[in-house]
Amino acid sequence: MRLLECVPNISEGRDPDKIASIAGEVTKHKKVRLLNISSDRDHHRSVFTFVGEPEAVKEAALAFTLKAIELIDMREHKGEHPRLGAVDVVPFVPIHGVEMAEAVGIARELGKDLGKAGIPIFYYEEAALKSGRRELPAIRKGEYEGLNEKLEDPEWKPDEGPAVFSPKSGATVVGARFPLVAYNVNLKSQDLNLAKEIARKVRFKDGGFPHVRAMGVELSAKSGSASGGKEKRLVQVSMNLTNYQVTNIPKVYDFIETEALKHGVEVDGSEIVGLIPLAVLEGIARHYLKYPQFSTEQVIEQRILEFE
């Protein structure tokens, strides 16, 4: 079977009915499997993961995007995560039997369809048509609040769709990329400046680790069994590891923990958003077990799956 993954991010993380309705557009497609939904109230964002044959995934992504744009009103949106529109980003990731060139083709076909529907579309990563638009942060600069002015600049004419600002839906970024790891580390502190300082030291553009994007954010309230059901305020170093083969989770976690302890702050925990490749866990095991020869081939369930 040929598998293409789609990992769209929408600007809605608080309304379960809207999230379920949008997810329903994926589950309607029998040749596509919805693997995961990860929602965050503080970021006010949900990340979906679904896979299937390339054409079927493209069809599901189109229905998904149009439904999300119908239900989400950006004029009411406030959240910690940077975003450009109701459907912020729609990346395609080759998983099995699909080359990157085909994923790029699927991304651009989706972009054309969305553009015809009146949505300003920017292509990024492997699907980018301009070098200055390859990196997602460059496209998102100014975010939704600065989008109207951005679209008036000829340099930022959308790759597809009208150069017209839609207050309700904003714009959407579509692309094809290598598997990404969305990873966050929470600190037992309310000091947002500390989280931002550590994020600056971690992210590549400021001299940190290669293939790491990071920002410091405030989590308004977290509750659960770990805190006895009581609310507690935290700050977070929120990251995207865009090439886990170069910079994996242990490198950034150990660095963040060390930097936080210099300020007398402990790590409260960490989280992975959405799904990750098995090779990421392989890297974690090698690091913390001090076992460089560890391989996922030593995991019995993995070997069993090879026979299916």
N, C-alpha and C positions, 0 to 999 in steps of 0.2 A: 504493500500500500504506500502511496505517495502522500506525505503529510506536510501541510503548511500550517504554521501557527499564526494566529492573530491575537494581539494583546491590546485592545483599545482601552483608553483611559477616558472616563467621562467626569464632568464636573458636578457630580451628585454622590454624596456619601451618607446622607441622612434620612432619605425617604425610602423605606423598604418597598413600598408599592411601586414607585417609579423604577427602582432598580430591577424589581422582578419583571415589570412590564417590558423593559428594555432587553433583559435577558431572554424573555420569551421569543423575541425575534430571532434569536440564535437557535433555540431548541426546536423551533418550527422546521428547521432544515434537518432532515433525517440523515444526510450524509456528513453532518458536522456534529462534533461532540463538544459541549460546553464543559470544560474541565474545572474551572475555578472562578469565583467572584471574591474579590477582596475589597472591602469598603472601609473607609476611615472618616470618622466624623470631624476630626480636627482638620484634616486636609480637605474635607468635603469633596471626596474623590472616590471613585470606584475603578478597579482594574479587573477586566475580564480576560479570560484565556480560553480560546477554543481552537480546535484543530480539525483538519479534514483534507479532502482533495482540494487542490488550489482553486478551481473554479467555484466549487461549492462554498469554500471559505469566503471568497470574494462576494458571492451573493448574500451570504449571511452578514458579512460586514456592512454591506450597503443597507440592508434592512435595519440592522442594529443602529447604524449611524443616523438614519432618517428618523427612526423612532425616538432616539435620544434627543435629537434636535427639536422634535415636536414637543417633548415633555419638559425639557430643561429651559429655564429662563435665566440667562446670565445676569440680568438686571437685579436679580435677587441673590446672587451667589457671592459668598464670602468664605474664604478658606485659606489655609496656610500654604498650600502647594501652588506654585506658578501654573498658570493656565492661559490659554488663548481663546477658548470657546467652550461651548456645551460639550462637544466631543473634542477633547484637547489634542489627542494624538492617536493615530491608528497605524501601528507598525506590523509588518508581516515578517515572520522569521522562518526560514527553511529548516525543517526538522529531519525529514527522511525522504530520500529520493527526489528532492527538489533542489535545484541550483539557485544561487542568489539572483542570477539574471532573470529567472522566471518569477521570483518573488518581487523583483523590481517591476516587472511587467504587470503583475497583478496589482501592485500598489498604484501604478500610473493609470491602469484601467479604472480602478475604484475612484481615483482622484478626478478623472474625466467625468464619471457619472455624477459625482457629488458636485462638481463644478457646474454641470448642466442643471442641477437642482438649485443653483443660486448660492452655493456655499463657497466662500473664498478658500482655496486650497494651496498649501505650501508643501513641497516635497522635501524630505530630509534624508540623512544618512545615505545609503547606497542608491536611493531613488532621486537624490538631489539633482537638479538641473543646473544649479549655480553653486560654485565653491563656497560662497558666503552663506549659503543656506544648508550646508551639510550638518552643522551642529544644531541640535534642538534648542539649547539656550539662546543662540543667536536669533532664531526665529521668534522665540517667546519674549525676547527683550521688550519691556514696556507692558507686557501682558495684555489682558483684555482691556484694561483701562486706557492703554495707549494705542489700541488697535485702530481706532478711527483716524488718528493722525498718521499712523504708519501706512495705512492704505492710500492716503493722499500723496505719499511719496512715490514717484515713479520707480525708484530703486526697489520698492517693495510691492510691485504689482504682483498679485497672486499668480502661481503657476497655472492654476485652473480657476474658473469662476470669476465673478465680478469683483472689481476693486471697490466694493461698496460695503460700508460697515453695517452689520445687522446687530442692533443692540440686544436682541433676544438670543442669538446663537453664536455670535462672534465668528471665528475662523477655525479651521481644522488643519492639522499637520498629518500628512500621510507619508509612509516610507517603508523601507525594508532594512533590516539590520541583523547583526549577530545577536545571539541570546544575551539578554541583559539581566542582571541581578539587582532588584530593588531591595535595599537593606538599610535598616534604621537602628540606631543605638540610642536608647533613652538614658538620661542622666538624672540622678537624684538631686535635682537642683531646679530653682526657678529663675536662674540667671541666664537669660536668653543671650546676652553678650558672650558668655562662656561657650555656649553651643555654636554661636556664629564664629568665634575665634578658632575653635577646634575644626569646624567645617572648612574654614579658610586654609588651615594647615594640611587638611586631608586632600582637598580637591586639586586636581592636576593643574588647572589654569593659574593657580597661585603658588605653584612650586611643590605640590603634594604628590600623591601617588598617580602613576599613569592610569588613564582610563577610569578616573573617578570624578564624578560630579557630586557636590555636597552642599548642603545648606543647613543652617541652624533654625529650628522652628520651636514654637511653644505649643505644648499640648494642654489644652484648657482644662481637661479633667479626665482622669483615668480611674476606673474602679474595677473591682473583681475580687476573687478569692485571695489573691496575693496581698491585697490591702484591706481584707476583712470587709469588703464592700464599701469602704469609705473612699471619698474622692481625694485625689492628691494631684498636685500640679507638678509637671515635669517639663524639661526641655529635651529636645531631640536633635541628634545629628542625622539628617535624612540624606541617603546616598543612592546613586545609581552607579553600579560597577559595570561599565560597558564592555569590558573584556576580562572576564574572571580568570582566564588563563594567564594573564599578566599580573593582575591584582585581585586576589581572592579575599574572602571574608576575614580569615585570620589576621591578615596584614592590617586591615583598617580597624578591626575590633581591638587588637592589642595596642595599636597606636592611640586610639581614642581613650581606652581605659587608662593608659599611662598618662596622657595629657590631663585627663580629668582628675586623677589622683594628685597631680602636682598642685591642684587647687583645692584639695581636700574633698573632692566629690567622687562618689562611687557610681558605677554603672547600675542602672535599675533593671536592665534587661535589653534584649534586642529582638528584632522581628524581621522576617522575610516577607515581602509583599508579593503575592501571586506565586507562580510556580518557578522552579529553577531546574537546570540540567543536573543529572545525577553526578556529573563530573565535579560540580561545586562541592558536594558533600564528600567526594573523594579527596579533594584538596584540604577540607577541614579535618578529616580523619588523619591524613598524613601529617598535618601540622601538630595537632594536639595529642596524638598518640605517639608522636616522634617515630613514625613508621613510614619512611619515604617509599617503601615498596608496596604500600597498600593499594589495592585495586578493587573496583566494584565487582570484578569477576570473582572475588572471594565472598560475595553476598549471595546466599543460596537462592533468594527470590529472583535476583537478576539472572542467574544461570537458568532458572526454570523458564523465565520469560523468553529466553533465546530459542526455546523449542516451540513456541506458539506461532 
